[in-house]
Amino acid sequence: MAEIESLYRERFHDFVAVAASIVGERESAREVVQDAFASVVRNCRDFRRDGPLEAWVWRVVINAARKKRRRHAREAQAHATAVAMNG
């Protein structure tokens, strides 16, 4: 747990920068990183230690950012469809 906290403190801005490059918004990226770290803490027992913890955390952050981008794209498409149908 201390290693996760250290990563959060020391690399937070790096995680946000990469997440922002995926989701397109810095504020959304901050939320993605915070949510990803909450997930890391909840699931740290699942980490198999067959690689570095930081690599696993990066994967969680990147996957969370991609999920956010996909969700946003679906919502934008649904909105555009609703607008087109309603005139």
N, C-alpha and C positions, 0 to 999 in steps of 0.2 A: 504494500500500500504506500509506503514511503517513496518508493521508486516512481509510482504513478503520480503522486503529489509533486515530486521533483520535476518530472517531465512537464506537468501542467504549468508549473511556475516558470521553468526555464525556457520552454519551447512554445508557449501559448501563442505568441505572435507569429511564429513560423507556421503553426497549424492553421491559424486564422488566414494567413496569406494564401496558403494552398487551397483551403476551403473556399475562399473568396474567388480564386481563379476558376473554381468549378461552378459555384452557385451564382457568381456575378455581383454579389452585394456583400459588403464588409459586415454589416449588421447581421444579416442572415448567416454569414460564415461564423460569426461569434457564437450565435445560437447553436449552430451545427457542432462546433467544437465543444461547447459546454455539454450538449446532449451526448456527444460521442464519449466524452470522458465519464459522464454518468454511467453510460453503458459499460465502459471499460471497468469501472469500479464494481458494478453489479456482476460482471462476468469474469472478473480476474481469476476466479478458480478454474475457469476453462482454458486459461493460457497454459499451453503445454511445455513451455520453456525449451522448445526445440529450436528457438531462434531468439533474437533480441526482443525484449519487451517493447522498445521504441518502434520497431518495425511493425509489430502487431497493432500498436496504438495508431500508427500512421494509416494502416489498412482500415481500421475502424473509422477514423476521421474521414478518409477519402470515400469509403463506402457510404457513410452518412451524408456527405456532401452530394454524392451522385444521386442518392435517394431523394434528397431535397430538390435537386435540379429536375429530376423526373416528375416528382409530385407537382412542382411549379409549372412545368410544361403541360401536364395533363389538365391542371386547373385553368391555365391560360387558353388551352384548346377548347375546354368545355365552355368557358365564358364566350369565346369567339363564336362558337356554334350557337349558343343561346342568343347572342346578339343578332346573328345572321338570320335565325329563325323568327325572331320577334321584330325584325324590321329595322 
